[in-house]
Amino acid sequence: MPLPPRRNDPIADLIGPSPRILAVQRVLSEFGYGQIKPSGMLDDATSAAIEKFEREHNLPVSGRVSAKLVTQLGAMTGRPVE
């Protein structure tokens, strides 16, 4: 039986899924930024999708959910992300 993928953020594992991350994952997935399983957890696939979005929109590349990222995603979708 394979081990579950290791996550980047052990603190997030302790506090559980984040509604903000879940919303970001849904938008990134909907707009073709990767094969993301919306889980509310910041995993490797989500970080990679965020980095791709950040590069394409001339944002500082962090791979993390930030206020600037959420604002840009909202502008792209035409609706609030959170």
Biopython code that builds the backbone (N, CA, C, O; Angstrom):
import numpy as np
from Bio.PDB.StructureBuilder import StructureBuilder

atoms = [
    (1, "MET", "N", (0.848, -1.184, 0.000)),
    (1, "MET", "CA", (0.000, 0.000, 0.000)),
    (1, "MET", "C", (0.885, 1.236, 0.000)),
    (1, "MET", "O", (1.703, 1.403, 0.905)),
    (2, "PRO", "N", (0.739, 2.118, -1.007)),
    (2, "PRO", "CA", (1.611, 3.296, -1.081)),
    (2, "PRO", "C", (1.310, 4.284, 0.050)),
    (2, "PRO", "O", (0.190, 4.385, 0.551)),
    (3, "LEU", "N", (2.357, 4.998, 0.418)),
    (3, "LEU", "CA", (2.198, 6.039, 1.432)),
    (3, "LEU", "C", (1.493, 7.239, 0.821)),
    (3, "LEU", "O", (1.643, 7.500, -0.373)),
    (4, "PRO", "N", (0.727, 7.972, 1.621)),
    (4, "PRO", "CA", (0.096, 9.191, 1.090)),
    (4, "PRO", "C", (1.166, 10.219, 0.755)),
    (4, "PRO", "O", (2.238, 10.208, 1.361)),
    (5, "PRO", "N", (0.896, 11.117, -0.208)),
    (5, "PRO", "CA", (1.896, 12.121, -0.565)),
    (5, "PRO", "C", (2.210, 13.017, 0.633)),
    (5, "PRO", "O", (1.342, 13.338, 1.445)),
    (6, "ARG", "N", (3.447, 13.397, 0.711)),
    (6, "ARG", "CA", (3.873, 14.272, 1.808)),
    (6, "ARG", "C", (3.466, 15.707, 1.487)),
    (6, "ARG", "O", (3.638, 16.170, 0.360)),
    (7, "ARG", "N", (2.943, 16.383, 2.451)),
    (7, "ARG", "CA", (2.504, 17.771, 2.249)),
    (7, "ARG", "C", (3.613, 18.723, 2.653)),
    (7, "ARG", "O", (4.521, 18.376, 3.408)),
    (8, "ASN", "N", (3.508, 19.946, 2.121)),
    (8, "ASN", "CA", (4.512, 20.969, 2.381)),
    (8, "ASN", "C", (4.353, 21.640, 3.725)),
    (8, "ASN", "O", (5.309, 22.222, 4.239)),
    (9, "ASP", "N", (3.177, 21.573, 4.305)),
    (9, "ASP", "CA", (2.883, 22.401, 5.465)),
    (9, "ASP", "C", (2.330, 21.571, 6.619)),
    (9, "ASP", "O", (1.128, 21.309, 6.674)),
    (10, "PRO", "N", (3.206, 21.153, 7.548)),
    (10, "PRO", "CA", (2.723, 20.324, 8.660)),
    (10, "PRO", "C", (1.735, 21.044, 9.569)),
    (10, "PRO", "O", (0.882, 20.396, 10.177)),
    (11, "ILE", "N", (1.827, 22.349, 9.676)),
    (11, "ILE", "CA", (0.880, 23.106, 10.502)),
    (11, "ILE", "C", (-0.517, 23.033, 9.879)),
    (11, "ILE", "O", (-1.508, 22.847, 10.586)),
    (12, "ALA", "N", (-0.591, 23.179, 8.558)),
    (12, "ALA", "CA", (-1.893, 23.077, 7.878)),
    (12, "ALA", "C", (-2.496, 21.693, 8.092)),
    (12, "ALA", "O", (-3.712, 21.556, 8.223)),
    (13, "ASP", "N", (-1.646, 20.670, 8.126)),
    (13, "ASP", "CA", (-2.145, 19.325, 8.387)),
    (13, "ASP", "C", (-2.813, 19.245, 9.751)),
    (13, "ASP", "O", (-3.796, 18.523, 9.924)),
    (14, "LEU", "N", (-2.289, 19.975, 10.705)),
    (14, "LEU", "CA", (-2.842, 19.949, 12.056)),
    (14, "LEU", "C", (-4.159, 20.706, 12.160)),
    (14, "LEU", "O", (-5.055, 20.297, 12.898)),
    (15, "ILE", "N", (-4.279, 21.804, 11.426)),
    (15, "ILE", "CA", (-5.487, 22.625, 11.559)),
    (15, "ILE", "C", (-6.583, 22.238, 10.569)),
    (15, "ILE", "O", (-7.721, 22.689, 10.699)),
    (16, "GLY", "N", (-6.254, 21.412, 9.587)),
    (16, "GLY", "CA", (-7.264, 20.915, 8.664)),
    (16, "GLY", "C", (-7.400, 21.756, 7.410)),
    (16, "GLY", "O", (-6.659, 22.719, 7.214)),
    (17, "PRO", "N", (-8.357, 21.386, 6.555)),
    (17, "PRO", "CA", (-8.536, 22.068, 5.274)),
    (17, "PRO", "C", (-8.907, 23.539, 5.443)),
    (17, "PRO", "O", (-9.612, 23.921, 6.376)),
    (18, "SER", "N", (-8.414, 24.341, 4.521)),
    (18, "SER", "CA", (-8.689, 25.778, 4.518)),
    (18, "SER", "C", (-9.708, 26.109, 3.430)),
    (18, "SER", "O", (-9.513, 25.745, 2.270)),
    (19, "PRO", "N", (-10.792, 26.793, 3.793)),
    (19, "PRO", "CA", (-11.769, 27.207, 2.772)),
    (19, "PRO", "C", (-11.134, 28.117, 1.718)),
    (19, "PRO", "O", (-11.519, 28.077, 0.550)),
    (20, "ARG", "N", (-10.165, 28.936, 2.127)),
    (20, "ARG", "CA", (-9.501, 29.849, 1.186)),
    (20, "ARG", "C", (-8.694, 29.047, 0.158)),
    (20, "ARG", "O", (-8.758, 29.322, -1.041)),
    (21, "ILE", "N", (-7.945, 28.068, 0.631)),
    (21, "ILE", "CA", (-7.159, 27.239, -0.288)),
    (21, "ILE", "C", (-8.095, 26.446, -1.191)),
    (21, "ILE", "O", (-7.819, 26.299, -2.382)),
    (22, "LEU", "N", (-9.179, 25.941, -0.656)),
    (22, "LEU", "CA", (-10.160, 25.200, -1.452)),
    (22, "LEU", "C", (-10.706, 26.074, -2.581)),
    (22, "LEU", "O", (-10.824, 25.614, -3.717)),
    (23, "ALA", "N", (-11.035, 27.317, -2.281)),
    (23, "ALA", "CA", (-11.556, 28.236, -3.301)),
    (23, "ALA", "C", (-10.502, 28.502, -4.376)),
    (23, "ALA", "O", (-10.820, 28.516, -5.565)),
    (24, "VAL", "N", (-9.258, 28.712, -3.968)),
    (24, "VAL", "CA", (-8.161, 28.941, -4.917)),
    (24, "VAL", "C", (-7.973, 27.700, -5.795)),
    (24, "VAL", "O", (-7.807, 27.821, -7.009)),
    (25, "GLN", "N", (-7.998, 26.522, -5.197)),
    (25, "GLN", "CA", (-7.838, 25.291, -5.963)),
    (25, "GLN", "C", (-8.937, 25.150, -7.012)),
    (25, "GLN", "O", (-8.663, 24.764, -8.148)),
    (26, "ARG", "N", (-10.153, 25.455, -6.646)),
    (26, "ARG", "CA", (-11.273, 25.325, -7.596)),
    (26, "ARG", "C", (-11.089, 26.260, -8.797)),
    (26, "ARG", "O", (-11.308, 25.859, -9.940)),
    (27, "VAL", "N", (-10.685, 27.506, -8.528)),
    (27, "VAL", "CA", (-10.492, 28.459, -9.631)),
    (27, "VAL", "C", (-9.328, 28.023, -10.510)),
    (27, "VAL", "O", (-9.449, 28.015, -11.735)),
    (28, "LEU", "N", (-8.201, 27.659, -9.900)),
    (28, "LEU", "CA", (-7.047, 27.239, -10.692)),
    (28, "LEU", "C", (-7.383, 26.025, -11.548)),
    (28, "LEU", "O", (-6.979, 25.952, -12.709)),
    (29, "SER", "N", (-8.111, 25.084, -10.990)),
    (29, "SER", "CA", (-8.505, 23.891, -11.732)),
    (29, "SER", "C", (-9.462, 24.245, -12.869)),
    (29, "SER", "O", (-9.312, 23.767, -13.994)),
    (30, "GLU", "N", (-10.437, 25.082, -12.563)),
    (30, "GLU", "CA", (-11.441, 25.497, -13.553)),
    (30, "GLU", "C", (-10.801, 26.196, -14.754)),
    (30, "GLU", "O", (-11.276, 26.063, -15.881)),
    (31, "PHE", "N", (-9.713, 26.946, -14.505)),
    (31, "PHE", "CA", (-9.072, 27.709, -15.569)),
    (31, "PHE", "C", (-7.833, 27.005, -16.136)),
    (31, "PHE", "O", (-7.017, 27.631, -16.813)),
    (32, "GLY", "N", (-7.697, 25.705, -15.858)),
    (32, "GLY", "CA", (-6.672, 24.909, -16.515)),
    (32, "GLY", "C", (-5.253, 25.071, -16.006)),
    (32, "GLY", "O", (-4.305, 24.906, -16.774)),
    (33, "TYR", "N", (-5.083, 25.387, -14.746)),
    (33, "TYR", "CA", (-3.735, 25.567, -14.207)),
    (33, "TYR", "C", (-3.172, 24.302, -13.570)),
    (33, "TYR", "O", (-2.194, 24.378, -12.827)),
    (34, "GLY", "N", (-3.753, 23.167, -13.837)),
    (34, "GLY", "CA", (-3.187, 21.925, -13.338)),
    (34, "GLY", "C", (-4.263, 20.930, -12.954)),
    (34, "GLY", "O", (-5.445, 21.259, -12.859)),
    (35, "GLN", "N", (-3.819, 19.707, -12.739)),
    (35, "GLN", "CA", (-4.699, 18.632, -12.295)),
    (35, "GLN", "C", (-4.753, 18.696, -10.770)),
    (35, "GLN", "O", (-4.010, 17.996, -10.083)),
    (36, "ILE", "N", (-5.630, 19.533, -10.258)),
    (36, "ILE", "CA", (-5.705, 19.769, -8.820)),
    (36, "ILE", "C", (-6.941, 19.084, -8.260)),
    (36, "ILE", "O", (-8.035, 19.210, -8.810)),
    (37, "LYS", "N", (-6.763, 18.371, -7.183)),
    (37, "LYS", "CA", (-7.895, 17.794, -6.468)),
    (37, "LYS", "C", (-8.229, 18.771, -5.338)),
    (37, "LYS", "O", (-7.486, 18.844, -4.360)),
    (38, "PRO", "N", (-9.329, 19.524, -5.449)),
    (38, "PRO", "CA", (-9.660, 20.486, -4.396)),
    (38, "PRO", "C", (-9.827, 19.788, -3.042)),
    (38, "PRO", "O", (-10.757, 19.008, -2.840)),
    (39, "SER", "N", (-8.915, 20.085, -2.132)),
    (39, "SER", "CA", (-8.895, 19.432, -0.827)),
    (39, "SER", "C", (-8.844, 20.432, 0.330)),
    (39, "SER", "O", (-9.098, 20.083, 1.483)),
    (40, "GLY", "N", (-8.507, 21.688, -0.004)),
    (40, "GLY", "CA", (-8.326, 22.674, 1.056)),
    (40, "GLY", "C", (-6.947, 22.617, 1.687)),
    (40, "GLY", "O", (-6.660, 23.350, 2.633)),
    (41, "MET", "N", (-6.089, 21.743, 1.164)),
    (41, "MET", "CA", (-4.729, 21.599, 1.678)),
    (41, "MET", "C", (-3.756, 22.058, 0.592)),
    (41, "MET", "O", (-3.949, 21.760, -0.586)),
    (42, "LEU", "N", (-2.720, 22.778, 0.988)),
    (42, "LEU", "CA", (-1.722, 23.254, 0.036)),
    (42, "LEU", "C", (-0.743, 22.119, -0.248)),
    (42, "LEU", "O", (0.205, 21.895, 0.505)),
    (43, "ASP", "N", (-0.990, 21.402, -1.356)),
    (43, "ASP", "CA", (-0.133, 20.281, -1.726)),
    (43, "ASP", "C", (0.789, 20.697, -2.877)),
    (43, "ASP", "O", (0.753, 21.839, -3.333)),
    (44, "ASP", "N", (1.613, 19.752, -3.337)),
    (44, "ASP", "CA", (2.572, 20.068, -4.400)),
    (44, "ASP", "C", (1.886, 20.500, -5.694)),
    (44, "ASP", "O", (2.346, 21.431, -6.354)),
    (45, "ALA", "N", (0.796, 19.836, -6.061)),
    (45, "ALA", "CA", (0.091, 20.180, -7.301)),
    (45, "ALA", "C", (-0.482, 21.595, -7.218)),
    (45, "ALA", "O", (-0.453, 22.341, -8.197)),
    (46, "THR", "N", (-0.998, 21.955, -6.053)),
    (46, "THR", "CA", (-1.552, 23.304, -5.878)),
    (46, "THR", "C", (-0.447, 24.344, -5.938)),
    (46, "THR", "O", (-0.603, 25.377, -6.590)),
    (47, "SER", "N", (0.668, 24.084, -5.266)),
    (47, "SER", "CA", (1.798, 25.021, -5.300)),
    (47, "SER", "C", (2.293, 25.222, -6.728)),
    (47, "SER", "O", (2.587, 26.347, -7.130)),
    (48, "ALA", "N", (2.385, 24.132, -7.498)),
    (48, "ALA", "CA", (2.834, 24.229, -8.887)),
    (48, "ALA", "C", (1.850, 25.052, -9.719)),
    (48, "ALA", "O", (2.265, 25.861, -10.549)),
    (49, "ALA", "N", (0.554, 24.851, -9.499)),
    (49, "ALA", "CA", (-0.465, 25.613, -10.234)),
    (49, "ALA", "C", (-0.398, 27.093, -9.867)),
    (49, "ALA", "O", (-0.529, 27.959, -10.732)),
    (50, "ILE", "N", (-0.194, 27.376, -8.590)),
    (50, "ILE", "CA", (-0.069, 28.774, -8.154)),
    (50, "ILE", "C", (1.151, 29.412, -8.809)),
    (50, "ILE", "O", (1.075, 30.540, -9.298)),
    (51, "GLU", "N", (2.274, 28.695, -8.821)),
    (51, "GLU", "CA", (3.489, 29.225, -9.446)),
    (51, "GLU", "C", (3.266, 29.513, -10.932)),
    (51, "GLU", "O", (3.708, 30.543, -11.441)),
    (52, "LYS", "N", (2.582, 28.604, -11.622)),
    (52, "LYS", "CA", (2.286, 28.820, -13.048)),
    (52, "LYS", "C", (1.430, 30.076, -13.223)),
    (52, "LYS", "O", (1.711, 30.902, -14.092)),
    (53, "PHE", "N", (0.396, 30.219, -12.407)),
    (53, "PHE", "CA", (-0.466, 31.406, -12.483)),
    (53, "PHE", "C", (0.347, 32.666, -12.188)),
    (53, "PHE", "O", (0.221, 33.668, -12.892)),
    (54, "GLU", "N", (1.182, 32.614, -11.146)),
    (54, "GLU", "CA", (1.983, 33.785, -10.770)),
    (54, "GLU", "C", (2.911, 34.204, -11.911)),
    (54, "GLU", "O", (3.036, 35.393, -12.205)),
    (55, "ARG", "N", (3.558, 33.238, -12.550)),
    (55, "ARG", "CA", (4.451, 33.563, -13.674)),
    (55, "ARG", "C", (3.686, 34.216, -14.816)),
    (55, "ARG", "O", (4.121, 35.224, -15.373)),
    (56, "GLU", "N", (2.536, 33.627, -15.160)),
    (56, "GLU", "CA", (1.753, 34.133, -16.292)),
    (56, "GLU", "C", (1.158, 35.516, -16.029)),
    (56, "GLU", "O", (0.830, 36.238, -16.971)),
    (57, "HIS", "N", (1.017, 35.887, -14.759)),
    (57, "HIS", "CA", (0.415, 37.175, -14.426)),
    (57, "HIS", "C", (1.416, 38.138, -13.790)),
    (57, "HIS", "O", (1.036, 39.102, -13.125)),
    (58, "ASN", "N", (2.692, 37.860, -14.007)),
    (58, "ASN", "CA", (3.775, 38.731, -13.539)),
    (58, "ASN", "C", (3.702, 39.054, -12.059)),
    (58, "ASN", "O", (3.944, 40.188, -11.646)),
    (59, "LEU", "N", (3.366, 38.045, -11.263)),
    (59, "LEU", "CA", (3.348, 38.184, -9.806)),
    (59, "LEU", "C", (4.634, 37.567, -9.256)),
    (59, "LEU", "O", (5.240, 36.719, -9.911)),
    (60, "PRO", "N", (5.054, 37.982, -8.066)),
    (60, "PRO", "CA", (6.195, 37.296, -7.445)),
    (60, "PRO", "C", (5.857, 35.813, -7.280)),
    (60, "PRO", "O", (4.784, 35.473, -6.783)),
    (61, "VAL", "N", (6.763, 34.940, -7.693)),
    (61, "VAL", "CA", (6.503, 33.502, -7.671)),
    (61, "VAL", "C", (6.819, 32.938, -6.288)),
    (61, "VAL", "O", (7.970, 32.910, -5.852)),
    (62, "SER", "N", (5.760, 32.490, -5.614)),
    (62, "SER", "CA", (5.923, 31.953, -4.260)),
    (62, "SER", "C", (5.342, 30.552, -4.112)),
    (62, "SER", "O", (5.794, 29.773, -3.274)),
    (63, "GLY", "N", (4.337, 30.234, -4.929)),
    (63, "GLY", "CA", (3.666, 28.948, -4.787)),
    (63, "GLY", "C", (2.755, 28.883, -3.569)),
    (63, "GLY", "O", (2.301, 27.804, -3.186)),
    (64, "ARG", "N", (2.493, 30.010, -2.972)),
    (64, "ARG", "CA", (1.655, 30.089, -1.772)),
    (64, "ARG", "C", (0.423, 30.950, -2.042)),
    (64, "ARG", "O", (0.407, 31.766, -2.963)),
    (65, "VAL", "N", (-0.593, 30.754, -1.231)),
    (65, "VAL", "CA", (-1.806, 31.565, -1.333)),
    (65, "VAL", "C", (-1.531, 32.903, -0.646)),
    (65, "VAL", "O", (-1.149, 32.950, 0.523)),
    (66, "SER", "N", (-1.731, 33.984, -1.392)),
    (66, "SER", "CA", (-1.520, 35.331, -0.857)),
    (66, "SER", "C", (-2.715, 36.202, -1.212)),
    (66, "SER", "O", (-3.535, 35.841, -2.055)),
    (67, "ALA", "N", (-2.799, 37.344, -0.565)),
    (67, "ALA", "CA", (-3.878, 38.288, -0.868)),
    (67, "ALA", "C", (-3.803, 38.735, -2.325)),
    (67, "ALA", "O", (-4.832, 38.879, -2.986)),
    (68, "LYS", "N", (-2.593, 38.955, -2.824)),
    (68, "LYS", "CA", (-2.409, 39.386, -4.214)),
    (68, "LYS", "C", (-2.892, 38.297, -5.183)),
    (68, "LYS", "O", (-3.530, 38.598, -6.192)),
    (69, "LEU", "N", (-2.586, 37.043, -4.874)),
    (69, "LEU", "CA", (-3.042, 35.927, -5.705)),
    (69, "LEU", "C", (-4.564, 35.875, -5.729)),
    (69, "LEU", "O", (-5.164, 35.768, -6.799)),
    (70, "VAL", "N", (-5.184, 35.950, -4.571)),
    (70, "VAL", "CA", (-6.644, 35.874, -4.474)),
    (70, "VAL", "C", (-7.288, 37.024, -5.246)),
    (70, "VAL", "O", (-8.307, 36.834, -5.911)),
    (71, "THR", "N", (-6.699, 38.214, -5.158)),
    (71, "THR", "CA", (-7.211, 39.380, -5.885)),
    (71, "THR", "C", (-7.134, 39.154, -7.397)),
    (71, "THR", "O", (-8.091, 39.424, -8.123)),
    (72, "GLN", "N", (-5.977, 38.651, -7.865)),
    (72, "GLN", "CA", (-5.812, 38.403, -9.300)),
    (72, "GLN", "C", (-6.758, 37.305, -9.792)),
    (72, "GLN", "O", (-7.325, 37.416, -10.879)),
    (73, "LEU", "N", (-6.928, 36.265, -9.009)),
    (73, "LEU", "CA", (-7.868, 35.202, -9.399)),
    (73, "LEU", "C", (-9.285, 35.749, -9.487)),
    (73, "LEU", "O", (-10.037, 35.396, -10.395)),
    (74, "GLY", "N", (-9.648, 36.607, -8.548)),
    (74, "GLY", "CA", (-10.966, 37.232, -8.570)),
    (74, "GLY", "C", (-11.170, 38.099, -9.797)),
    (74, "GLY", "O", (-12.248, 38.110, -10.391)),
    (75, "ALA", "N", (-10.110, 38.837, -10.177)),
    (75, "ALA", "CA", (-10.196, 39.683, -11.360)),
    (75, "ALA", "C", (-10.354, 38.823, -12.616)),
    (75, "ALA", "O", (-11.080, 39.192, -13.539)),
    (76, "MET", "N", (-9.671, 37.677, -12.644)),
    (76, "MET", "CA", (-9.746, 36.782, -13.798)),
    (76, "MET", "C", (-11.138, 36.166, -13.931)),
    (76, "MET", "O", (-11.661, 36.041, -15.039)),
    (77, "THR", "N", (-11.739, 35.781, -12.798)),
    (77, "THR", "CA", (-13.046, 35.119, -12.836)),
    (77, "THR", "C", (-14.204, 36.095, -12.879)),
    (77, "THR", "O", (-15.300, 35.747, -13.319)),
    (78, "GLY", "N", (-13.966, 37.319, -12.423)),
    (78, "GLY", "CA", (-15.043, 38.304, -12.363)),
    (78, "GLY", "C", (-15.938, 38.129, -11.150)),
    (78, "GLY", "O", (-17.032, 38.688, -11.080)),
    (79, "ARG", "N", (-15.450, 37.334, -10.183)),
    (79, "ARG", "CA", (-16.229, 37.129, -8.947)),
    (79, "ARG", "C", (-15.257, 36.936, -7.784)),
    (79, "ARG", "O", (-14.111, 36.542, -7.997)),
    (80, "PRO", "N", (-15.695, 37.206, -6.580)),
    (80, "PRO", "CA", (-14.814, 37.000, -5.424)),
    (80, "PRO", "C", (-14.434, 35.525, -5.295)),
    (80, "PRO", "O", (-15.243, 34.635, -5.560)),
    (81, "VAL", "N", (-13.206, 35.289, -4.890)),
    (81, "VAL", "CA", (-12.707, 33.918, -4.777)),
    (81, "VAL", "C", (-13.047, 33.332, -3.414)),
    (81, "VAL", "O", (-13.224, 32.120, -3.292)),
    (82, "GLU", "N", (-13.139, 34.156, -2.407)),
    (82, "GLU", "CA", (-13.339, 33.601, -1.069)),
    (82, "GLU", "C", (-14.784, 33.526, -0.680)),
    (82, "GLU", "O", (-15.105, 33.079, 0.421)),
]
sb = StructureBuilder()
sb.init_structure("model")
sb.init_model(0)
sb.init_chain("A")
sb.init_seg("    ")
for serial, (resi, resn, name, xyz) in enumerate(atoms, 1):
    if name == "N":
        sb.init_residue(resn, " ", resi, " ")
    sb.init_atom(name, np.array(xyz, "f"), 0.0, 1.0, " ", f" {name:<3s}", serial, name[0])
structure = sb.get_structure()
